[in-house]
C-alpha cells in the first residue's frame, strides 16, 4: 500500500514539475518573441515565469524529499555507529517536520495577508504564490512520513 502511494505521488509530482517547467519555457519564449521580434513586450510573461518558478522550486523540494534526493552532509552521519545513524536520521526527520510546520504556519499567514492583493500585470491574487508554501509543507511532511514508514519496514 505504501509503495502504491509513494509511486502515485512520485508520478504526480514529476508530471506536475515537468508541466510547470514547460509552462515557464513557453512563457519566457513568448516574452522573448514579443519583445525582440514584435517590439511589443508582453509584461505578464516575466511575472508568470517568476510565480511558476516558486511553485516549481517548492514542488521539486517535495519530490526531492519523497525520493530522499535532497542535499545532505554525509561526513558526520558516516562517522556514527549504526545506533547513532538511526538517532541522527530520526533527529533530521523531526527537524524537517518542525520546519515544515513553521513553513505551513507562515504560508497560511502570508496567504491570508496577500490574498486580496493583485499581481501587477496578470491581476491574479498574490495569495496563489504564497499558498505554495502550505502545499509544499504538507507534501514534504507526507513524504517524510512515507520515508519513516519505509525505514521501519526495512529495519524489521
Backbone as a chain_set.jsonl record, in Angstrom:
{"seq": "XXXXXXXXXXXXXXXXXXXXXXXXXXXXXXXXXXXXXXXXXXXXXXXXXXXXXXXXXXXXXXXXXXXXXXXXXXXXXXXXXXXXXXXXXXXXXXXXXXXXXXXXXXXXXXXXXXXXXXXXXXXXXXXXXXXXXXXXXXXXXXXXXXXXXXXXXXXX", "coords": {"N": [[0.83, -1.197, 0.0], [1.857, 1.259, 0.887], [3.875, 1.545, -0.995], [2.425, 1.877, -3.386], [1.198, 4.341, -2.898], [3.446, 5.99, -2.648], [4.567, 5.699, -5.235], [2.474, 6.751, -6.789], [2.355, 9.411, -5.841], [4.933, 10.233, -6.503], [4.819, 10.073, -9.317], [2.763, 11.949, -9.82], [3.909, 14.351, -8.787], [6.231, 14.506, -10.366], [5.193, 14.724, -13.016], [3.734, 17.08, -12.697], [5.794, 18.925, -12.079], [7.252, 18.798, -14.479], [5.322, 19.799, -16.241], [5.03, 22.404, -15.225], [7.615, 23.377, -15.653], [7.647, 23.283, -18.468], [5.657, 25.184, -18.951], [6.928, 27.467, -17.968], [9.048, 27.647, -19.794], [7.603, 28.099, -22.184], [6.349, 30.527, -21.512], [8.553, 32.265, -21.152], [9.625, 32.108, -23.73], [7.544, 33.271, -25.247], [7.708, 35.81, -24.171], [10.258, 36.627, -25.082], [9.897, 36.547, -27.886], [7.794, 38.431, -28.229], [9.025, 40.723, -27.278], [11.499, 41.094, -28.723], [11.042, 40.438, -31.4], [8.458, 41.285, -32.177], [8.485, 43.769, -31.093], [6.82, 44.627, -29.045], [6.534, 44.228, -25.977], [5.255, 41.607, -23.911], [4.207, 42.016, -20.827], [3.289, 40.291, -18.86], [4.572, 37.846, -19.056], [7.032, 37.653, -17.719], [6.275, 37.929, -15.045], [4.527, 35.726, -14.731], [6.341, 33.618, -15.197], [8.055, 33.953, -13.018], [6.345, 33.423, -10.823], [5.614, 30.798, -11.402], [8.099, 29.595, -11.164], [8.525, 29.711, -8.416], [6.558, 27.887, -7.524], [7.533, 25.593, -8.866], [10.019, 25.229, -7.616], [9.291, 24.683, -4.93], [7.568, 22.454, -5.181], [9.373, 20.746, -6.388], [11.168, 20.451, -4.287], [9.573, 18.967, -2.583], [9.333, 16.632, -4.082], [12.005, 15.877, -4.102], [12.392, 15.315, -1.381], [10.623, 13.168, -1.111], [11.921, 11.21, -2.6], [14.254, 10.998, -1.231], [16.343, 12.557, -2.177], [17.466, 14.907, -1.568], [19.786, 17.511, -0.635], [22.44, 16.627, 1.47], [24.676, 16.342, 4.251], [27.206, 14.038, 4.489], [29.485, 13.323, 5.886], [29.395, 13.592, 8.69], [27.204, 11.864, 9.644], [28.238, 9.442, 8.652], [30.353, 8.929, 10.308], [29.232, 7.978, 12.569], [27.987, 5.359, 14.772], [25.896, 2.457, 14.07], [23.589, 2.684, 15.645], [23.803, 5.367, 16.279], [23.531, 6.498, 13.725], [20.864, 5.867, 13.22], [19.607, 7.375, 15.22], [20.423, 9.92, 14.382], [19.13, 10.049, 11.921], [16.461, 10.039, 12.765], [16.443, 12.43, 14.208], [16.984, 14.322, 12.177], [14.713, 13.931, 10.593], [12.691, 14.726, 12.364], [13.415, 17.41, 12.716], [13.044, 18.358, 10.104], [10.254, 17.996, 9.828], [9.349, 19.753, 11.841], [10.292, 22.175, 10.791], [8.684, 22.264, 8.517], [6.17, 22.533, 9.665], [6.395, 25.127, 10.701], [6.804, 26.435, 8.248], [4.347, 25.936, 7.016], [2.618, 27.321, 8.745], [3.538, 29.972, 8.396], [3.033, 30.19, 5.677], [0.228, 30.088, 5.643], [-0.286, 32.466, 7.041], [0.922, 34.415, 5.346], [-0.501, 33.951, 2.976], [-3.108, 34.648, 3.743], [-2.719, 37.36, 4.32], [-1.94, 38.443, 1.846], [-3.923, 37.675, 0.069], [-5.947, 39.287, -1.027], [-4.482, 41.061, -2.483], [-3.487, 42.007, -5.717], [-1.644, 40.801, -8.542], [0.588, 42.75, -10.56], [0.661, 42.748, -13.479], [-0.863, 40.53, -14.319], [-3.118, 40.42, -12.748], [-3.953, 38.492, -10.968], [-4.525, 36.887, -7.765], [-2.075, 37.444, -5.313], [-1.913, 35.705, -3.285], [-2.031, 33.134, -4.345], [0.582, 32.537, -4.926], [1.816, 32.429, -2.429], [0.444, 30.39, -1.192], [1.659, 28.175, -2.073], [3.661, 27.561, -0.292], [2.277, 26.32, 1.806], [1.18, 24.072, 0.518], [3.516, 22.726, -0.287], [4.72, 22.267, 2.222], [2.901, 20.466, 3.414], [3.092, 18.342, 1.588], [5.817, 17.656, 1.874], [5.917, 16.825, 4.566], [4.194, 14.647, 4.382], [5.668, 13.061, 2.575], [7.972, 12.639, 4.105], [6.868, 11.178, 6.182], [6.14, 8.858, 4.785], [8.748, 8.034, 4.17], [9.74, 7.506, 6.724], [8.052, 5.389, 7.531], [8.81, 3.527, 5.592], [11.471, 3.215, 6.395], [11.135, 1.966, 8.881], [10.017, -0.434, 8.062], [12.108, -1.584, 6.6], [13.963, -2.054, 8.558], [12.893, -4.028, 10.064]], "CA": [[0.0, 0.0, 0.0], [2.764, 2.415, 0.984], [4.6, 1.646, -2.265], [1.494, 2.448, -4.364], [1.034, 5.763, -2.578], [4.726, 6.624, -2.993], [4.677, 5.715, -6.703], [1.474, 7.686, -7.294], [2.785, 10.771, -5.503], [6.12, 10.491, -7.317], [4.357, 10.33, -10.684], [2.024, 13.213, -9.821], [4.845, 15.469, -8.623], [7.113, 14.559, -11.539], [4.427, 15.252, -14.144], [3.419, 18.472, -12.391], [7.027, 19.716, -12.237], [7.552, 18.868, -15.915], [4.344, 20.715, -16.839], [5.371, 23.77, -14.807], [8.832, 23.742, -16.377], [7.24, 23.557, -19.851], [4.936, 26.461, -18.947], [7.948, 28.513, -17.813], [9.737, 27.737, -21.081], [6.689, 28.749, -23.133], [6.167, 31.909, -21.086], [9.778, 33.019, -21.466], [9.721, 32.182, -25.189], [6.585, 34.29, -25.678], [8.283, 37.096, -23.77], [11.366, 36.958, -25.985], [9.341, 36.824, -29.212], [7.053, 39.705, -28.235], [9.931, 41.842, -27.021], [12.559, 41.311, -29.712], [10.587, 40.274, -32.785], [7.28, 42.118, -32.406], [8.731, 45.076, -30.451], [5.684, 44.945, -28.171], [6.728, 43.233, -24.913], [4.151, 41.129, -23.08], [4.715, 42.131, -19.46], [2.828, 39.212, -17.994], [5.394, 36.637, -19.176], [8.044, 37.637, -16.658], [5.587, 37.695, -13.777], [4.073, 34.335, -14.72], [7.525, 32.762, -15.05], [8.546, 34.084, -11.643], [5.43, 32.711, -9.927], [5.737, 29.367, -11.682], [9.379, 29.139, -10.621], [8.308, 29.49, -6.98], [5.854, 26.618, -7.41], [8.434, 24.53, -9.304], [11.032, 25.027, -6.576], [8.714, 24.055, -3.737], [7.126, 21.1, -5.521], [10.6, 19.981, -6.599], [11.677, 20.102, -2.95], [8.723, 17.871, -2.104], [9.74, 15.446, -4.832], [13.323, 15.502, -3.591], [12.218, 14.675, -0.065], [9.979, 11.869, -1.318], [12.916, 10.269, -3.117], [15.467, 11.16, -0.416], [17.349, 13.059, -3.109], [17.829, 16.258, -1.159], [21.187, 17.711, -0.264], [22.745, 16.242, 2.838], [26.09, 16.171, 4.587], [27.365, 12.632, 4.852], [30.68, 13.016, 6.677], [29.053, 13.437, 10.109], [26.49, 10.606, 9.912], [29.079, 8.28, 8.346], [31.26, 8.703, 11.434], [28.455, 7.458, 13.692], [27.687, 3.929, 14.824], [24.587, 2.132, 13.49], [22.575, 3.282, 16.507], [23.945, 6.81, 16.11], [22.941, 6.845, 12.431], [19.415, 5.799, 13.389], [19.214, 8.556, 16.008], [20.638, 11.079, 13.511], [18.044, 10.011, 10.941], [15.234, 10.467, 13.461], [16.587, 13.849, 14.535], [16.816, 15.122, 10.957], [13.302, 13.828, 10.206], [11.935, 15.574, 13.283], [13.756, 18.795, 12.381], [12.37, 18.67, 8.847], [8.813, 18.115, 10.093], [9.135, 21.0, 12.582], [10.465, 23.26, 9.831], [7.501, 22.296, 7.654], [5.068, 23.093, 10.461], [6.608, 26.577, 10.664], [6.59, 26.879, 6.872], [2.901, 25.907, 6.793], [2.016, 28.429, 9.501], [3.879, 31.222, 7.701], [2.31, 30.166, 4.416], [-1.163, 30.48, 5.946], [-0.282, 33.888, 7.392], [1.209, 35.219, 4.149], [-1.614, 33.797, 2.035], [-4.246, 35.457, 4.191], [-2.372, 38.781, 4.223], [-1.813, 38.879, 0.453], [-4.962, 37.089, -0.777], [-6.698, 40.328, -1.743], [-3.559, 41.829, -3.329], [-3.452, 41.509, -7.093], [-0.375, 40.972, -9.234], [0.567, 43.961, -11.372], [0.336, 42.574, -14.892], [-1.834, 39.469, -14.576], [-4.325, 40.67, -11.976], [-4.336, 37.352, -10.117], [-4.225, 37.053, -6.35], [-0.717, 37.099, -4.888], [-2.066, 34.579, -2.362], [-1.743, 31.88, -5.036], [2.02, 32.285, -4.844], [2.165, 32.088, -1.054], [-0.173, 29.127, -0.787], [2.6, 27.11, -2.44], [4.369, 27.185, 0.936], [1.431, 25.379, 2.537], [1.104, 22.832, -0.264], [4.811, 22.065, -0.193], [4.928, 21.799, 3.596], [2.085, 19.259, 3.598], [3.681, 17.273, 0.773], [7.091, 17.231, 2.465], [5.614, 16.043, 5.777], [3.66, 13.371, 3.909], [6.795, 12.304, 2.018], [8.842, 12.224, 5.212], [6.135, 10.115, 6.873], [6.346, 7.65, 3.98], [10.144, 7.618, 4.342], [9.868, 6.931, 8.075], [7.386, 4.08, 7.489], [9.699, 2.662, 4.801], [12.636, 2.934, 7.242], [10.747, 0.99, 9.883], [9.806, -1.727, 7.402], [13.386, -2.16, 6.183], [14.726, -2.447, 9.747], [12.243, -5.182, 10.704]], "C": [[0.874, 1.26, 0.0], [3.513, 2.647, -0.317], [3.716, 2.247, -3.356], [1.319, 3.944, -4.15], [2.291, 6.529, -2.981], [4.859, 6.765, -4.509], [3.699, 6.726, -7.3], [1.87, 9.131, -7.043], [4.013, 11.169, -6.314], [5.718, 10.845, -8.751], [3.649, 11.679, -10.766], [2.974, 14.405, -9.733], [5.775, 15.602, -9.828], [6.405, 15.181, -12.732], [4.106, 16.727, -13.922], [4.646, 19.355, -12.569], [7.411, 19.856, -13.706], [6.607, 19.854, -16.599], [4.655, 22.169, -16.468], [6.624, 24.244, -15.537], [8.52, 24.066, -17.84], [6.509, 24.896, -19.943], [5.908, 27.635, -18.792], [8.669, 28.728, -19.146], [8.874, 28.458, -22.12], [6.523, 30.228, -22.79], [7.381, 32.767, -21.435], [9.939, 33.163, -22.982], [8.763, 33.235, -25.752], [7.115, 35.677, -25.347], [9.391, 37.546, -24.708], [10.829, 37.34, -27.364], [8.631, 38.177, -29.238], [7.971, 40.898, -28.022], [10.856, 42.124, -28.196], [12.107, 41.167, -31.169], [9.414, 41.209, -33.087], [7.436, 43.537, -31.85], [7.541, 45.567, -29.613], [5.703, 43.955, -27.009], [5.446, 42.904, -24.146], [4.661, 41.083, -21.643], [4.357, 40.975, -18.558], [3.752, 37.997, -18.009], [6.431, 36.533, -18.062], [7.407, 37.318, -15.309], [5.11, 36.247, -13.663], [5.244, 33.383, -14.505], [8.045, 32.782, -13.622], [7.662, 33.304, -10.671], [5.494, 31.197, -10.148], [7.041, 28.802, -11.14], [9.285, 28.89, -9.111], [7.627, 28.137, -6.77], [6.759, 25.443, -7.787], [9.467, 24.204, -8.23], [10.454, 24.27, -5.386], [8.183, 22.656, -4.02], [8.324, 20.191, -5.802], [11.242, 19.569, -5.281], [10.87, 18.95, -2.36], [9.1, 16.566, -2.784], [11.11, 14.949, -4.361], [13.243, 14.815, -2.241], [11.583, 13.291, -0.202], [10.99, 10.819, -1.745], [14.229, 10.295, -2.335], [16.631, 11.629, -1.281], [17.773, 14.482, -2.769], [19.291, 16.318, -0.736], [21.378, 17.323, 1.204], [24.253, 16.121, 3.04], [26.291, 14.75, 5.094], [28.55, 12.371, 5.776], [30.355, 12.846, 8.157], [28.29, 12.137, 10.369], [27.337, 9.365, 9.633], [30.043, 7.951, 9.479], [30.548, 8.079, 12.635], [28.301, 5.942, 13.616], [26.305, 3.702, 14.19], [23.463, 2.764, 14.317], [22.619, 4.811, 16.394], [23.347, 7.285, 14.799], [21.415, 6.838, 12.506], [18.91, 7.02, 14.154], [19.352, 9.833, 15.168], [19.503, 11.188, 12.485], [16.738, 10.492, 11.566], [15.283, 11.952, 13.797], [16.387, 14.725, 13.298], [15.374, 15.075, 10.459], [12.438, 14.735, 11.068], [12.181, 17.053, 12.979], [13.051, 19.223, 11.104], [10.871, 18.863, 9.053], [8.524, 19.412, 10.852], [9.301, 22.216, 11.673], [9.233, 23.392, 8.943], [6.268, 22.818, 8.394], [5.18, 24.615, 10.479], [6.348, 27.138, 9.266], [5.097, 26.92, 6.556], [2.232, 27.085, 7.494], [2.311, 29.772, 8.83], [3.183, 31.31, 6.347], [0.858, 30.583, 4.588], [-1.22, 31.978, 6.236], [-0.081, 34.753, 6.154], [0.086, 35.126, 3.124], [-2.784, 34.661, 2.452], [-3.955, 36.95, 4.094], [-2.441, 39.256, 2.78], [-2.914, 38.356, -0.472], [-5.696, 38.148, -1.607], [-5.801, 41.21, -2.611], [-3.492, 41.175, -4.701], [-2.07, 41.735, -7.697], [-0.52, 42.106, -10.249], [0.07, 43.711, -12.792], [-0.736, 41.529, -15.165], [-3.135, 39.662, -13.81], [-4.796, 39.498, -11.128], [-3.928, 37.621, -8.668], [-2.79, 36.615, -6.055], [-0.767, 35.911, -3.91], [-1.791, 33.237, -3.007], [-0.26, 31.535, -4.995], [2.364, 31.781, -3.44], [1.538, 30.782, -0.583], [0.707, 27.934, -1.165], [3.423, 26.664, -1.233], [3.59, 26.132, 1.712], [1.381, 24.026, 1.824], [2.404, 22.044, -0.133], [5.061, 21.51, 1.204], [4.15, 20.509, 3.852], [2.68, 18.088, 2.826], [4.996, 16.76, 1.358], [6.853, 16.407, 3.722], [5.067, 14.673, 5.387], [4.777, 12.486, 3.375], [7.708, 11.797, 3.128], [8.178, 11.123, 6.031], [6.273, 8.798, 6.115], [7.773, 7.128, 4.129], [10.364, 6.965, 5.706], [9.241, 5.542, 8.115], [8.257, 3.087, 6.72], [10.936, 2.269, 5.616], [12.327, 1.894, 8.304], [10.602, -0.392, 9.25], [11.128, -2.383, 7.017], [14.209, -2.61, 7.377], [14.12, -3.681, 10.413], [12.789, -6.483, 10.201]], "O": [[0.657, 2.19, -0.777], [3.761, 3.789, -0.706], [4.194, 3.04, -4.167], [1.296, 4.719, -5.106], [2.203, 7.596, -3.588], [5.223, 7.831, -5.007], [4.055, 7.472, -8.212], [1.738, 9.978, -7.925], [4.122, 12.31, -6.762], [6.226, 11.809, -9.323], [3.907, 12.462, -11.679], [2.861, 15.354, -10.508], [6.07, 16.718, -10.257], [6.953, 16.067, -13.387], [4.196, 17.531, -14.85], [4.544, 20.433, -13.156], [7.849, 20.925, -14.13], [7.033, 20.65, -17.436], [4.55, 23.061, -17.31], [6.685, 25.387, -15.988], [9.068, 25.02, -18.392], [6.711, 25.655, -20.891], [5.725, 28.678, -19.418], [8.873, 29.865, -19.57], [9.362, 29.324, -22.847], [6.553, 31.081, -23.676], [7.236, 33.873, -21.956], [10.345, 34.22, -23.464], [9.138, 34.004, -26.637], [6.986, 36.606, -26.143], [9.454, 38.716, -25.085], [11.256, 38.338, -27.944], [8.837, 38.975, -30.152], [7.704, 41.98, -28.544], [10.985, 43.273, -28.62], [12.736, 41.723, -32.07], [9.385, 41.851, -34.137], [6.603, 44.404, -32.116], [7.299, 46.769, -29.496], [4.982, 42.957, -27.034], [4.668, 43.787, -23.785], [5.454, 40.211, -21.288], [5.06, 40.709, -17.583], [3.725, 37.195, -17.075], [6.674, 35.45, -17.528], [7.943, 36.53, -14.53], [5.273, 35.617, -12.618], [5.144, 32.444, -13.715], [8.431, 31.746, -13.081], [8.17, 32.604, -9.795], [5.434, 30.417, -9.196], [7.084, 27.652, -10.702], [9.901, 27.957, -8.595], [8.063, 27.338, -5.942], [6.756, 24.415, -7.109], [9.751, 23.035, -7.969], [11.064, 23.321, -4.893], [8.332, 21.761, -3.188], [8.291, 19.002, -5.487], [11.794, 18.475, -5.166], [11.427, 18.062, -1.713], [9.179, 15.52, -2.139], [11.335, 13.745, -4.239], [13.951, 13.839, -1.992], [11.96, 12.356, 0.504], [10.925, 9.671, -1.304], [15.208, 9.674, -2.747], [17.759, 11.158, -1.135], [18.369, 15.174, -3.594], [19.935, 15.293, -0.512], [20.561, 17.662, 2.061], [24.999, 15.832, 2.104], [25.616, 14.317, 6.028], [28.621, 11.307, 6.392], [30.986, 12.025, 8.824], [28.695, 11.368, 11.242], [27.175, 8.345, 10.302], [30.499, 6.814, 9.595], [31.195, 7.695, 13.61], [28.459, 5.329, 12.559], [25.628, 4.66, 13.819], [22.508, 3.309, 13.765], [21.576, 5.465, 16.413], [22.725, 8.346, 14.748], [20.755, 7.7, 11.925], [17.906, 7.625, 13.778], [18.5, 10.72, 15.234], [18.989, 12.274, 12.22], [15.999, 11.264, 10.955], [14.277, 12.651, 13.682], [15.704, 15.747, 13.36], [14.864, 16.076, 9.955], [11.558, 15.43, 10.562], [11.245, 17.853, 12.986], [12.519, 20.331, 11.029], [10.286, 19.798, 8.506], [7.553, 20.101, 10.54], [8.539, 23.178, 11.773], [8.789, 24.502, 8.65], [5.418, 23.477, 7.794], [4.185, 25.316, 10.296], [5.74, 28.199, 9.124], [4.634, 27.849, 5.893], [1.385, 27.764, 6.913], [1.421, 30.615, 8.713], [2.788, 32.396, 5.922], [0.321, 31.338, 3.778], [-2.1, 32.678, 5.735], [-0.823, 35.71, 5.933], [-0.243, 36.118, 2.473], [-3.391, 35.334, 1.618], [-4.864, 37.731, 3.813], [-2.941, 40.348, 2.511], [-2.847, 38.574, -1.681], [-6.025, 37.908, -2.769], [-6.302, 42.02, -3.391], [-3.446, 39.951, -4.824], [-1.408, 42.73, -7.404], [-1.617, 42.383, -10.734], [-0.845, 44.391, -13.256], [-1.454, 41.639, -16.16], [-4.162, 39.109, -14.203], [-5.919, 39.509, -10.624], [-3.088, 38.479, -8.395], [-2.351, 35.551, -6.492], [0.225, 35.203, -3.737], [-1.371, 32.297, -2.332], [0.106, 30.36, -5.027], [3.117, 30.819, -3.287], [2.054, 30.141, 0.333], [0.529, 26.829, -0.651], [3.838, 25.507, -1.162], [4.167, 25.168, 2.215], [1.521, 22.974, 2.45], [2.386, 20.836, 0.105], [5.562, 20.395, 1.347], [4.682, 19.568, 4.441], [2.764, 16.974, 3.343], [5.255, 15.556, 1.336], [7.519, 15.392, 3.926], [5.431, 13.66, 5.984], [4.831, 11.296, 3.684], [8.163, 10.653, 3.09], [8.861, 10.225, 6.523], [6.495, 7.749, 6.718], [7.987, 5.918, 4.207], [11.096, 5.982, 5.817], [9.83, 4.614, 8.669], [8.424, 1.943, 7.144], [11.395, 1.129, 5.54], [13.159, 1.035, 8.598], [11.013, -1.397, 9.831], [11.26, -3.605, 7.099], [15.078, -3.469, 7.228], [14.773, -4.313, 11.244], [12.351, -7.547, 10.638]]}, "num_chains": 1, "name": "protein.A"}
